[in-house]
């Protein structure tokens, strides 16, 4: 009986930890004082989300934020994946010339670049998309480079010995073998996009979930602040989960596990 109970807890430990988190979150404000002032319980957060949805403004804010995040993320993927194949492939001179510079830029704190983005692009839509592009490109790029470098050379040699053409070799051997690493970078980039979204939308914005957080903060509307933050996290997790489903469909056949690092 004890073994069955232990197996049950081990199998559902992640769900139990989430449940415990929400229980603690719900009970914390009951302590009163400063905790009650600054922490909104999840039941109130959910009710606030329902009210915002009924008022009709919530979907427009979500749409604006999704557009900015998607534009920055898609632009980063379109640049980083081809560049990652070049830097991870056999272009040695190009790697030595560009690689160190890109790795240096990837370590620059994006928040320190805010004044530069504003100076170059103003406070309009382009600057917000550019900020998200900047933080997304590095995890996608470095994971793509590592994935390409990690391709089994025996597979490539075997395909070439069979007379496989360059295009077929890329789409049938190189791309499938590198796909897990690329998807790992895409999921990291997607998470990073929503992390940066709040900061990007606090600069000269009048709509978006990040603007909702900023507006709730300056007006001390804690339920709205928590509601917007929870919604941003939920959207980020949902898109990350969707990428995981797409990965399982496209490269689910691949048995080897991948652990990316940038």
Backbone as CSV, one residue per row, in Angstrom:
resi,resn,N_x,N_y,N_z,CA_x,CA_y,CA_z,C_x,C_y,C_z
1,UNK,0.841,-1.218,0.000,0.000,0.000,0.000,0.870,1.261,0.000
2,UNK,1.923,1.219,0.817,2.822,2.374,0.876,3.520,2.578,-0.461
3,UNK,3.856,1.456,-1.141,4.523,1.555,-2.443,3.606,2.206,-3.469
4,UNK,2.338,1.821,-3.465,1.363,2.406,-4.399,1.201,3.894,-4.136
5,UNK,1.156,4.265,-2.844,1.022,5.676,-2.485,2.237,6.479,-2.929
6,UNK,3.429,5.888,-2.740,4.648,6.579,-3.163,4.711,6.751,-4.674
7,UNK,4.263,5.724,-5.404,4.228,5.817,-6.862,3.247,6.892,-7.315
8,UNK,2.113,6.988,-6.631,1.115,8.008,-6.979,1.697,9.408,-6.791
9,UNK,2.350,9.634,-5.651,2.928,10.945,-5.381,4.049,11.272,-6.368
10,UNK,4.864,10.267,-6.706,5.965,10.497,-7.649,5.422,10.848,-9.029
11,UNK,4.299,10.212,-9.425,3.735,10.441,-10.750,3.053,11.792,-10.843
12,UNK,2.478,12.249,-9.741,1.693,13.488,-9.759,2.344,14.616,-8.952
13,UNK,3.649,14.496,-8.731,4.329,15.489,-7.902,4.273,16.879,-8.520
14,UNK,4.418,16.967,-9.855,4.380,18.277,-10.503,3.024,18.940,-10.342
15,UNK,1.950,18.158,-10.465,0.599,18.712,-10.301,0.359,19.127,-8.856
16,UNK,0.848,18.325,-7.920,0.664,18.655,-6.507,1.423,19.929,-6.136
17,UNK,2.606,20.137,-6.731,3.371,21.346,-6.431,2.646,22.588,-6.947
18,UNK,2.022,22.475,-8.122,1.253,23.609,-8.653,0.054,23.902,-7.764
19,UNK,-0.632,22.840,-7.346,-1.785,23.012,-6.460,-1.368,23.660,-5.149
20,UNK,-0.237,23.210,-4.584,0.260,23.790,-3.337,0.610,25.267,-3.521
21,UNK,1.190,25.602,-4.669,1.527,26.999,-4.947,0.284,27.882,-4.922
22,UNK,-0.789,27.435,-5.570,-2.008,28.237,-5.606,-2.678,28.313,-4.234
23,UNK,-2.585,27.235,-3.465,-3.159,27.263,-2.110,-2.427,28.283,-1.244
24,UNK,-1.087,28.274,-1.311,-0.300,29.235,-0.536,-0.579,30.650,-1.015
25,UNK,-0.658,30.822,-2.325,-0.952,32.141,-2.896,-2.303,32.659,-2.417
26,UNK,-3.291,31.762,-2.360,-4.621,32.149,-1.929,-4.650,32.520,-0.448
27,UNK,-3.853,31.831,0.365,-3.903,32.036,1.808,-3.019,33.181,2.284
28,UNK,-1.974,33.529,1.524,-1.041,34.567,1.960,-1.717,35.901,2.298
29,UNK,-2.617,36.398,1.422,-3.241,37.690,1.746,-4.049,37.671,3.038
30,UNK,-4.435,36.472,3.489,-5.210,36.373,4.729,-4.381,36.783,5.949
31,UNK,-3.054,36.850,5.767,-2.198,37.259,6.876,-2.396,38.717,7.239
32,UNK,-2.924,39.488,6.260,-3.190,40.903,6.527,-1.953,41.765,6.384
33,UNK,-2.099,43.032,6.726,-0.976,43.969,6.699,-0.467,44.221,5.296
34,UNK,0.845,44.324,5.165,1.471,44.652,3.890,1.301,43.532,2.867
35,UNK,1.217,42.291,3.352,1.022,41.165,2.442,-0.314,41.278,1.727
36,UNK,-1.364,41.617,2.471,-2.693,41.774,1.889,-2.726,42.943,0.913
37,UNK,-1.926,43.978,1.178,-1.917,45.162,0.320,-1.285,44.881,-1.030
38,UNK,-0.234,44.095,-1.046,0.547,43.929,-2.273,0.327,42.602,-2.990
39,UNK,-0.304,41.638,-2.376,-0.532,40.343,-3.015,-2.020,40.117,-3.210
40,UNK,-2.406,39.906,-4.469,-3.808,39.652,-4.813,-4.023,38.147,-4.945
41,UNK,-4.987,37.565,-4.233,-5.205,36.122,-4.316,-5.675,35.705,-5.706
42,UNK,-5.428,34.460,-6.108,-5.773,34.006,-7.463,-7.257,34.088,-7.782
43,UNK,-8.130,33.925,-6.774,-9.565,34.040,-7.052,-9.925,35.456,-7.511
44,UNK,-9.306,36.456,-6.896,-9.546,37.845,-7.294,-8.922,38.117,-8.656
45,UNK,-7.750,37.542,-8.906,-7.090,37.704,-10.205,-7.971,37.153,-11.317
46,UNK,-8.528,35.967,-11.099,-9.414,35.359,-12.106,-10.650,36.218,-12.329
47,UNK,-11.248,36.711,-11.247,-12.426,37.572,-11.377,-12.085,38.856,-12.131
48,UNK,-10.887,39.387,-11.901,-10.454,40.594,-12.603,-10.305,40.326,-14.097
49,UNK,-9.746,39.169,-14.449,-9.609,38.800,-15.857,-10.974,38.690,-16.530
50,UNK,-11.929,38.104,-15.818,-13.289,37.997,-16.366,-13.895,39.381,-16.589
51,UNK,-13.711,40.272,-15.625,-14.242,41.637,-15.750,-13.592,42.377,-16.924
52,UNK,-12.281,42.230,-17.065,-11.582,42.890,-18.171,-12.038,42.349,-19.509
53,UNK,-12.299,41.045,-19.554,-12.790,40.443,-20.794,-14.186,40.964,-21.141
54,UNK,-15.035,41.093,-20.135,-16.391,41.600,-20.366,-16.395,43.054,-20.815
55,UNK,-15.416,43.817,-20.319,-15.326,45.219,-20.722,-14.897,45.379,-22.173
56,UNK,-14.306,44.351,-22.755,-13.995,44.359,-24.182,-12.609,44.835,-24.557
57,UNK,-11.811,45.298,-23.590,-10.486,45.825,-23.914,-9.394,44.756,-23.866
58,UNK,-9.651,43.681,-23.155,-8.605,42.704,-22.909,-8.110,42.055,-24.201
59,UNK,-9.023,41.669,-25.079,-8.628,40.991,-26.309,-7.788,41.891,-27.209
60,UNK,-8.111,43.182,-27.221,-7.317,44.104,-28.037,-5.894,44.222,-27.489
61,UNK,-5.754,44.261,-26.161,-4.418,44.305,-25.563,-3.649,43.013,-25.857
62,UNK,-4.326,41.880,-25.779,-3.689,40.602,-26.086,-3.247,40.565,-27.548
63,UNK,-4.122,41.050,-28.447,-3.785,41.057,-29.873,-2.563,41.900,-30.174
64,UNK,-2.476,43.079,-29.561,-1.334,43.965,-29.765,-0.049,43.297,-29.273
65,UNK,-0.103,42.704,-28.090,1.086,42.062,-27.522,1.516,40.855,-28.343
66,UNK,0.543,40.057,-28.792,0.880,38.892,-29.605,1.514,39.309,-30.926
67,UNK,1.009,40.396,-31.523,1.596,40.883,-32.777,3.051,41.292,-32.567
68,UNK,3.315,42.067,-31.521,4.689,42.520,-31.269,5.613,41.347,-30.976
69,UNK,5.146,40.420,-30.152,5.982,39.265,-29.810,6.225,38.385,-31.032
70,UNK,5.163,38.135,-31.798,5.295,37.273,-32.971,6.200,37.897,-34.023
71,UNK,6.080,39.216,-34.223,6.912,39.885,-35.226,8.388,39.824,-34.838
72,UNK,8.694,40.122,-33.580,10.079,40.061,-33.129,10.626,38.649,-33.149
73,UNK,9.815,37.689,-32.706,10.246,36.287,-32.659,10.446,35.731,-34.065
74,UNK,9.508,36.001,-34.970,9.615,35.493,-36.341,10.820,36.093,-37.057
75,UNK,11.047,37.396,-36.851,12.214,38.026,-37.455,13.514,37.425,-36.941
76,UNK,13.565,37.174,-35.631,14.759,36.574,-35.041,14.995,35.171,-35.593
77,UNK,13.932,34.377,-35.715,14.072,33.019,-36.240,14.524,33.039,-37.698
78,UNK,13.970,33.978,-38.488,14.320,34.063,-39.908,15.790,34.418,-40.111
79,UNK,16.363,35.183,-39.189,17.780,35.560,-39.281,18.673,34.525,-38.618
80,UNK,18.288,34.062,-37.433,19.176,33.227,-36.609,19.364,31.827,-37.170
81,UNK,18.314,31.216,-37.717,18.436,29.827,-38.173,19.376,29.715,-39.383
82,UNK,19.191,30.507,-40.449,20.174,30.425,-41.546,21.588,30.793,-41.110
83,UNK,21.708,31.832,-40.276,23.022,32.234,-39.793,23.647,31.139,-38.933
84,UNK,22.822,30.458,-38.150,23.315,29.359,-37.330,23.850,28.212,-38.156
85,UNK,23.201,27.929,-39.307,23.705,26.879,-40.193,25.045,27.283,-40.804
86,UNK,25.191,28.555,-41.128,26.461,29.024,-41.687,27.581,28.936,-40.653
87,UNK,27.282,29.394,-39.423,28.304,29.408,-38.375,28.599,28.012,-37.839
88,UNK,27.633,27.122,-37.941,27.846,25.763,-37.453,28.375,24.824,-38.514
89,UNK,28.397,25.272,-39.781,28.842,24.427,-40.881,30.328,24.500,-41.123
90,UNK,30.691,24.371,-42.386,32.098,24.272,-42.762,32.691,25.586,-43.273
91,UNK,32.019,26.694,-42.976,32.530,27.987,-43.420,33.474,28.542,-42.351
92,UNK,34.676,28.013,-42.294,35.598,28.299,-41.203,35.971,29.775,-41.132
93,UNK,36.266,30.383,-42.272,36.666,31.793,-42.276,35.543,32.678,-41.766
94,UNK,34.331,32.391,-42.217,33.169,33.159,-41.777,32.948,32.994,-40.278
95,UNK,33.154,31.776,-39.771,32.993,31.525,-38.336,33.996,32.339,-37.520
96,UNK,35.260,32.354,-37.954,36.283,33.079,-37.210,36.067,34.580,-37.264
97,UNK,35.494,35.050,-38.352,35.284,36.484,-38.514,34.085,36.982,-37.727
98,UNK,32.992,36.237,-37.757,31.721,36.710,-37.204,31.425,36.125,-35.826
99,UNK,31.832,34.890,-35.577,31.474,34.193,-34.348,31.804,34.938,-33.066
100,UNK,33.044,35.380,-32.864,33.376,36.076,-31.602,32.556,37.340,-31.382
101,UNK,32.292,38.083,-32.453,31.505,39.317,-32.323,30.084,38.992,-31.878
102,UNK,29.489,37.969,-32.477,28.119,37.599,-32.123,28.029,37.084,-30.693
103,UNK,29.023,36.337,-30.263,29.004,35.837,-28.889,29.167,36.974,-27.885
104,UNK,29.946,37.972,-28.243,30.071,39.147,-27.384,28.748,39.897,-27.300
105,UNK,28.095,40.113,-28.449,26.815,40.826,-28.463,25.742,40.057,-27.712
106,UNK,25.822,38.728,-27.773,24.830,37.911,-27.077,24.900,38.029,-25.571
107,UNK,26.033,38.509,-25.046,26.193,38.661,-23.598,25.820,40.051,-23.105
108,UNK,25.506,40.958,-24.030,25.152,42.316,-23.638,23.765,42.313,-22.999
109,UNK,23.638,42.963,-21.848,22.347,43.054,-21.166,21.368,43.868,-22.017
110,UNK,20.242,43.279,-22.424,19.320,43.996,-23.312,18.737,45.259,-22.692
111,UNK,18.582,45.269,-21.370,18.010,46.449,-20.717,18.943,47.655,-20.818
112,UNK,20.238,47.399,-20.899,21.178,48.510,-21.038,21.131,49.127,-22.426
113,UNK,20.497,48.418,-23.371,20.415,48.920,-24.741,19.134,49.708,-25.012
114,UNK,18.258,49.803,-24.017,17.008,50.528,-24.224,17.217,51.948,-24.758
115,UNK,18.117,52.724,-24.149,18.312,54.087,-24.683,18.763,54.093,-26.142
116,UNK,19.581,53.105,-26.530,20.055,53.030,-27.909,18.905,52.704,-28.862
117,UNK,18.038,51.759,-28.475,16.892,51.421,-29.310,15.974,52.630,-29.492
118,UNK,15.757,53.368,-28.417,14.893,54.555,-28.498,15.531,55.620,-29.376
119,UNK,16.850,55.793,-29.244,17.556,56.785,-30.041,17.506,56.435,-31.531
120,UNK,17.669,55.152,-31.850,17.704,54.737,-33.249,16.326,54.610,-33.871
121,UNK,15.370,54.073,-33.103,14.071,53.722,-33.684,12.893,54.501,-33.110
122,UNK,13.156,55.393,-32.139,12.063,56.136,-31.528,11.307,55.290,-30.525
123,UNK,10.069,55.695,-30.224,9.267,54.954,-29.238,8.039,54.318,-29.890
124,UNK,8.078,54.155,-31.212,6.961,53.550,-31.930,6.996,52.040,-31.910
125,UNK,6.221,51.443,-32.809,6.097,49.994,-32.858,7.419,49.315,-33.209
126,UNK,8.182,49.931,-34.113,9.388,49.273,-34.585,10.397,49.051,-33.456
127,UNK,10.519,50.020,-32.555,11.477,49.869,-31.456,11.080,48.721,-30.536
128,UNK,9.792,48.538,-30.306,9.327,47.447,-29.438,9.603,46.096,-30.085
129,UNK,9.305,45.998,-31.381,9.581,44.753,-32.098,11.083,44.488,-32.139
130,UNK,11.875,45.551,-32.315,13.329,45.397,-32.373,13.890,44.889,-31.047
131,UNK,13.342,45.358,-29.924,13.795,44.884,-28.614,13.521,43.393,-28.445
132,UNK,12.341,42.967,-28.867,11.994,41.549,-28.760,12.851,40.729,-29.716
133,UNK,13.089,41.260,-30.910,13.973,40.606,-31.879,15.356,40.385,-31.273
134,UNK,15.876,41.396,-30.590,17.229,41.328,-30.033,17.365,40.213,-29.008
135,UNK,16.404,40.089,-28.113,16.535,39.078,-27.057,16.213,37.676,-27.567
136,UNK,15.434,37.575,-28.642,15.074,36.257,-29.171,16.173,35.648,-30.036
137,UNK,16.929,36.503,-30.712,17.844,35.978,-31.728,18.966,35.140,-31.132
138,UNK,19.426,35.481,-29.917,20.612,34.806,-29.382,20.362,33.358,-28.982
139,UNK,19.312,33.026,-28.230,19.101,31.594,-27.929,18.846,30.760,-29.175
140,UNK,18.132,31.337,-30.158,17.879,30.583,-31.397,19.188,30.373,-32.155
141,UNK,19.989,31.426,-32.261,21.246,31.349,-33.009,22.216,30.350,-32.390
142,UNK,22.470,30.480,-31.088,23.492,29.639,-30.462,23.058,28.174,-30.385
143,UNK,21.768,27.934,-30.187,21.297,26.543,-30.176,21.335,25.937,-31.569
144,UNK,21.085,26.746,-32.600,21.188,26.246,-33.967,22.638,25.906,-34.295
145,UNK,23.573,26.779,-33.903,24.993,26.505,-34.129,25.401,25.197,-33.464
146,UNK,25.034,25.027,-32.202,25.390,23.799,-31.477,24.749,22.570,-32.109
147,UNK,23.506,22.728,-32.587,22.811,21.600,-33.206,23.491,21.183,-34.504
148,UNK,23.903,22.155,-35.307,24.567,21.841,-36.579,25.936,21.212,-36.322
149,UNK,26.660,21.748,-35.347,27.965,21.175,-35.017,27.838,19.761,-34.437
150,UNK,26.691,19.459,-33.849,26.496,18.151,-33.239,25.968,17.089,-34.188
151,UNK,25.796,17.429,-35.464,25.320,16.442,-36.433,26.355,15.335,-36.596
152,UNK,25.883,14.113,-36.610,26.778,12.962,-36.751,27.446,12.994,-38.124
153,UNK,28.770,13.162,-38.195,29.440,13.238,-39.505,29.320,11.947,-40.308
154,UNK,29.109,10.832,-39.596,28.957,9.556,-40.299,27.707,9.556,-41.181
155,UNK,26.644,10.214,-40.697,25.420,10.308,-41.504,25.680,11.077,-42.787
156,UNK,26.408,12.177,-42.665,26.692,13.004,-43.840,27.574,12.241,-44.823
157,UNK,28.612,11.578,-44.304,29.504,10.823,-45.182,28.769,9.687,-45.875
158,UNK,27.886,9.018,-45.147,27.130,7.902,-45.729,26.218,8.392,-46.844
159,UNK,25.557,9.549,-46.594,24.662,10.097,-47.618,25.440,10.522,-48.852
160,UNK,26.592,11.132,-48.654,27.411,11.560,-49.795,27.942,10.369,-50.586
161,UNK,28.288,9.296,-49.874,28.795,8.104,-50.562,27.739,7.459,-51.439
162,UNK,26.475,7.719,-51.129,25.376,7.189,-51.935,24.991,8.125,-53.076
163,UNK,25.763,9.222,-53.217,25.517,10.146,-54.313,24.397,11.134,-54.049
164,UNK,24.109,11.396,-52.780,23.043,12.333,-52.431,23.440,13.757,-52.808
165,UNK,22.525,14.480,-53.454,22.788,15.858,-53.834,22.775,16.787,-52.635
166,UNK,23.242,18.021,-52.854,23.364,18.985,-51.759,22.005,19.311,-51.152
167,UNK,21.007,19.561,-51.999,19.677,19.930,-51.504,19.047,18.770,-50.735
168,UNK,19.125,17.590,-51.312,18.574,16.410,-50.633,19.297,16.133,-49.333
169,UNK,20.616,16.302,-49.354,21.412,16.089,-48.141,20.969,17.025,-47.023
170,UNK,20.704,18.278,-47.385,20.294,19.252,-46.365,18.931,18.900,-45.779
171,UNK,17.952,18.643,-46.646,16.580,18.434,-46.169,16.324,17.040,-45.617
172,UNK,17.126,16.055,-46.026,16.883,14.684,-45.580,17.809,14.245,-44.450
173,UNK,18.959,14.918,-44.309,19.927,14.482,-43.297,20.238,15.592,-42.299
174,UNK,20.744,16.718,-42.808,21.236,17.776,-41.920,20.106,18.413,-41.122
175,UNK,19.054,18.868,-41.808,17.951,19.551,-41.122,17.241,18.656,-40.111
176,UNK,16.883,17.406,-40.461,16.233,16.548,-39.457,17.109,16.290,-38.235
177,UNK,18.421,16.100,-38.452,19.298,15.799,-37.321,19.497,17.013,-36.423
178,UNK,19.425,18.217,-37.014,19.619,19.444,-36.225,18.316,19.963,-35.622
179,UNK,17.181,19.420,-36.043,15.878,19.967,-35.645,15.637,20.014,-34.140
180,UNK,15.996,18.977,-33.364,15.759,19.079,-31.914,16.454,20.277,-31.287
181,UNK,17.701,20.533,-31.693,18.424,21.686,-31.157,17.807,23.001,-31.579
182,UNK,17.356,23.058,-32.830,16.714,24.278,-33.321,15.431,24.543,-32.554
183,UNK,14.632,23.514,-32.339,13.387,23.684,-31.595,13.666,24.085,-30.146
184,UNK,14.737,23.570,-29.583,15.101,23.980,-28.224,15.372,25.480,-28.187
185,UNK,16.089,25.987,-29.178,16.348,27.418,-29.256,15.091,28.224,-29.496
186,UNK,14.194,27.699,-30.335,12.938,28.401,-30.604,12.091,28.522,-29.337
187,UNK,12.055,27.454,-28.543,11.280,27.510,-27.298,11.900,28.477,-26.303
188,UNK,13.215,28.516,-26.250,13.878,29.487,-25.375,13.601,30.911,-25.859
189,UNK,13.660,31.111,-27.172,13.390,32.429,-27.728,11.964,32.877,-27.485
190,UNK,11.017,31.941,-27.583,9.609,32.258,-27.337,9.413,32.701,-25.892
191,UNK,10.032,31.990,-24.956,9.933,32.375,-23.546,10.561,33.739,-23.303
192,UNK,11.698,33.976,-23.953,12.388,35.249,-23.789,11.579,36.396,-24.355
193,UNK,10.837,36.142,-25.437,10.028,37.195,-26.054,9.000,37.735,-25.078
194,UNK,8.343,36.856,-24.344,7.334,37.316,-23.403,7.961,37.909,-22.146
195,UNK,9.187,37.484,-21.843,9.910,38.114,-20.739,10.205,39.576,-21.068
196,UNK,10.556,39.829,-22.310,10.925,41.183,-22.733,9.702,42.034,-23.052
197,UNK,8.567,41.387,-23.266,7.373,42.103,-23.701,6.966,43.203,-22.729
198,UNK,6.993,42.900,-21.436,6.567,43.888,-20.442,7.437,45.123,-20.515
199,UNK,8.755,44.926,-20.547,9.668,46.069,-20.591,9.503,46.862,-21.872
200,UNK,9.352,46.173,-23.006,9.230,46.860,-24.293,7.956,47.698,-24.357
201,UNK,6.870,47.198,-23.770,5.601,47.911,-23.862,5.458,48.998,-22.795
202,UNK,6.438,49.120,-21.937,6.411,50.214,-20.964,6.978,51.506,-21.548
203,UNK,7.504,51.435,-22.764,8.138,52.599,-23.387,7.211,53.171,-24.445
204,UNK,6.535,54.247,-24.109,5.721,54.966,-25.079,4.557,54.188,-25.656
205,UNK,4.056,53.189,-24.953,2.936,52.402,-25.467,1.625,52.888,-24.856
206,UNK,0.545,52.633,-25.550,-0.783,52.948,-25.034,-1.697,51.731,-25.079
207,UNK,-1.125,50.577,-25.423,-1.884,49.331,-25.485,-0.922,48.170,-25.337
208,UNK,-1.476,47.018,-24.980,-0.663,45.828,-24.791,-0.655,45.390,-23.335
209,UNK,-0.309,44.131,-23.110,-0.303,43.592,-21.754,0.787,44.225,-20.898
210,UNK,1.931,44.532,-21.504,2.982,45.226,-20.766,2.543,46.606,-20.330
211,UNK,1.811,47.292,-21.199,1.262,48.605,-20.833,0.263,48.461,-19.697
212,UNK,-0.538,47.383,-19.716,-1.485,47.141,-18.623,-0.754,46.987,-17.298
213,UNK,0.377,46.266,-17.311,1.175,46.099,-16.088,1.685,47.450,-15.607
214,UNK,2.234,48.231,-16.521,2.783,49.544,-16.158,1.688,50.477,-15.654
215,UNK,0.547,50.491,-16.333,-0.559,51.363,-15.938,-1.122,50.958,-14.574
216,UNK,-1.225,49.644,-14.348,-1.711,49.168,-13.051,-0.721,49.505,-11.946
217,UNK,0.562,49.477,-12.266,1.584,49.780,-11.261,1.520,51.240,-10.827
218,UNK,1.477,52.157,-11.791,1.508,53.576,-11.423,0.202,54.009,-10.769
219,UNK,-0.886,53.291,-11.027,-2.170,53.606,-10.400,-2.471,52.711,-9.202
220,UNK,-1.505,51.892,-8.835,-1.612,50.979,-7.699,-2.887,50.131,-7.777
221,UNK,-3.100,49.534,-8.949,-4.223,48.624,-9.155,-3.676,47.191,-9.146
222,UNK,-3.497,46.653,-7.975,-2.824,45.362,-7.833,-3.568,44.211,-8.521
223,UNK,-4.896,44.130,-8.449,-5.577,43.039,-9.158,-5.307,43.065,-10.660
224,UNK,-5.341,44.276,-11.281,-5.065,44.384,-12.708,-3.619,44.018,-13.021
225,UNK,-2.702,44.409,-12.118,-1.285,44.095,-12.333,-1.063,42.584,-12.327
226,UNK,-1.626,41.909,-11.327,-1.470,40.460,-11.256,-2.174,39.775,-12.426
227,UNK,-3.344,40.296,-12.809,-4.093,39.692,-13.910,-3.309,39.760,-15.211
228,UNK,-2.726,40.920,-15.516,-1.941,41.068,-16.739,-0.693,40.197,-16.702
229,UNK,-0.041,40.130,-15.548,1.171,39.314,-15.421,0.868,37.836,-15.603
230,UNK,-0.215,37.373,-14.989,-0.610,35.969,-15.128,-0.959,35.660,-16.581
231,UNK,-1.642,36.586,-17.248,-2.022,36.370,-18.638,-0.790,36.299,-19.547
232,UNK,0.187,37.155,-19.305,1.429,37.113,-20.083,2.121,35.764,-19.892
233,UNK,2.218,35.303,-18.658,2.851,34.015,-18.374,2.094,32.871,-19.044
234,UNK,0.765,32.941,-18.995,-0.056,31.891,-19.602,0.127,31.843,-21.107
235,UNK,0.151,33.012,-21.743,0.356,33.054,-23.197,1.729,32.510,-23.570
236,UNK,2.752,32.894,-22.797,4.093,32.385,-23.061,4.171,30.876,-22.931
237,UNK,3.572,30.330,-21.870,3.577,28.885,-21.667,2.790,28.175,-22.759
238,UNK,1.674,28.773,-23.192,0.853,28.168,-24.237,1.606,28.083,-25.559
239,UNK,2.271,29.171,-25.937,3.046,29.161,-27.182,4.225,28.201,-27.077
240,UNK,4.852,28.140,-25.914,5.955,27.206,-25.720,5.473,25.768,-25.837
241,UNK,4.299,25.497,-25.262,3.710,24.162,-25.348,3.346,23.830,-26.789
242,UNK,2.850,24.823,-27.537,2.497,24.609,-28.942,3.732,24.263,-29.766
243,UNK,4.842,24.947,-29.477,6.089,24.612,-30.166,6.543,23.197,-29.816
244,UNK,6.319,22.801,-28.560,6.663,21.445,-28.153,5.836,20.400,-28.900
245,UNK,4.539,20.681,-29.104,3.685,19.768,-29.873,4.139,19.684,-31.320
246,UNK,4.482,20.858,-31.896,4.971,20.872,-33.273,6.267,20.089,-33.398
247,UNK,7.135,20.226,-32.407,8.394,19.482,-32.413,8.145,17.986,-32.352
248,UNK,7.217,17.566,-31.492,6.947,16.131,-31.350,6.365,15.554,-32.638
249,UNK,5.615,16.375,-33.380,5.054,15.907,-34.648,6.135,15.789,-35.726
250,UNK,7.043,16.778,-35.765,8.030,16.828,-36.838,9.246,15.959,-36.571
251,UNK,9.683,15.907,-35.328,10.910,15.152,-35.019,10.687,14.157,-33.894
252,UNK,9.448,13.716,-33.728,9.152,12.742,-32.678,9.816,11.399,-32.914
253,UNK,10.194,11.149,-34.164,10.856,9.885,-34.486,12.272,9.821,-33.939
254,UNK,12.831,10.966,-33.652,14.242,11.008,-33.256,14.365,10.539,-31.812
255,UNK,15.102,9.511,-31.588,15.174,8.901,-30.256,16.196,9.556,-29.337
256,UNK,17.243,10.123,-29.916,18.276,10.661,-29.020,17.774,11.917,-28.360
257,UNK,18.070,12.097,-27.111,17.659,13.286,-26.371,18.629,14.396,-26.666
258,UNK,18.077,15.623,-26.601,18.923,16.788,-26.855,18.934,17.684,-25.641
259,UNK,20.098,18.136,-25.299,20.235,19.108,-24.227,21.006,20.293,-24.781
260,UNK,20.276,21.432,-25.016,20.911,22.598,-25.630,21.593,23.470,-24.611
261,UNK,22.645,24.143,-25.021,23.276,25.169,-24.205,23.818,26.210,-25.140
262,UNK,23.752,27.493,-24.698,24.250,28.537,-25.585,25.497,29.141,-24.987
